[in-house]
Amino acid sequence: MAGQLVRLPSRGHLLVTKKQLAAHLGRSERWVELRVRDGMPVEQATDRYGRRRYDLRLVEEWLRDGRPTRPKREDRISVLERSVAELAAQVAELRKAG
């Protein structure tokens, strides 16, 4: 059964497991996980164990249309420095008002 596509009830779309999707696309399960991080469509927790399913039509459209590039994550220090600067500006405004 692993690797076979099985129609599950869902808005008329074909939902597949990560293993089934990887086999269908000729890729590894890790590749699928990385594409999800890039924004590939995925259904959230569709079974009692919290496993997700993939709408085959949406995934194929996403791949065909050229997946969007993931924005670069800012490093933690840059985010913290910006937060500190914003807080400092707010404190300065409060001091002026008080």
C-alpha positions in Angstrom: 0.0 0.0 0.0 2.9 2.4 0.7 3.6 4.5 -2.4 0.2 3.9 -3.9 -2.2 6.8 -4.4 -5.5 6.3 -2.5 -8.4 8.7 -2.9 -9.5 10.0 0.4 -12.6 12.1 1.0 -11.6 15.7 0.7 -13.3 18.4 -1.4 -12.9 16.0 -4.3 -9.2 16.4 -4.4 -6.6 13.6 -4.1 -4.9 13.7 -0.8 -1.7 11.8 -0.4 0.8 11.0 2.4 4.4 12.4 2.3 5.6 8.9 1.3 3.1 8.7 -1.5 3.9 12.2 -2.7 7.7 11.6 -2.7 7.2 8.4 -4.7 4.8 10.1 -7.2 7.3 12.9 -7.7 10.3 10.6 -7.7 11.9 12.5 -4.8 12.8 11.7 -1.2 10.6 12.4 1.8 13.2 14.8 3.0 12.9 16.7 -0.3 9.1 17.0 0.4 9.8 18.3 3.9 12.1 21.0 2.5 9.6 22.1 -0.1 7.0 22.5 2.7 9.4 24.9 4.4 9.6 26.7 1.0 5.8 27.1 1.0 4.5 24.1 -0.8 0.8 23.6 0.0 0.0 21.0 2.7 -3.1 20.1 4.6 -2.7 20.4 8.4 -3.1 17.4 10.7 -5.6 15.3 8.8 -5.5 12.2 11.0 -5.5 11.5 14.8 -1.7 11.2 14.8 -1.1 14.7 13.5 0.2 13.6 10.1 -0.4 15.9 7.3 -1.6 15.1 3.8 -0.8 16.8 0.5 -3.4 17.8 -2.1 -1.8 16.4 -5.2 -3.4 19.0 -7.5 -2.3 22.0 -5.5 1.3 20.6 -5.1 1.6 20.0 -8.8 0.3 23.5 -9.6 2.7 25.0 -7.1 5.6 23.1 -8.7 4.5 24.0 -12.2 4.0 27.7 -11.5 7.5 27.9 -10.1 7.7 27.8 -6.3 8.1 31.2 -4.7 11.5 31.8 -3.2 11.6 31.7 0.5 12.5 35.1 1.9 15.9 35.1 3.7 15.5 34.7 7.4 17.1 37.5 9.3 19.6 36.3 11.8 18.5 36.5 15.4 20.9 39.3 16.3 19.6 41.6 13.6 16.0 41.0 14.8 17.0 41.7 18.4 18.9 44.9 17.5 15.9 46.2 15.6 13.6 45.4 18.6 16.0 47.2 21.0 16.1 50.3 18.8 12.3 50.4 18.5 12.0 50.1 22.3 14.6 52.8 22.8 12.6 55.1 20.5 9.4 54.4 22.5 11.1 55.1 25.8 12.5 58.4 24.4 9.0 59.4 23.3 7.5 58.6 26.7 10.2 60.6 28.4 9.4 63.6 26.2 5.7 63.3 27.0 6.2 62.9 30.7 
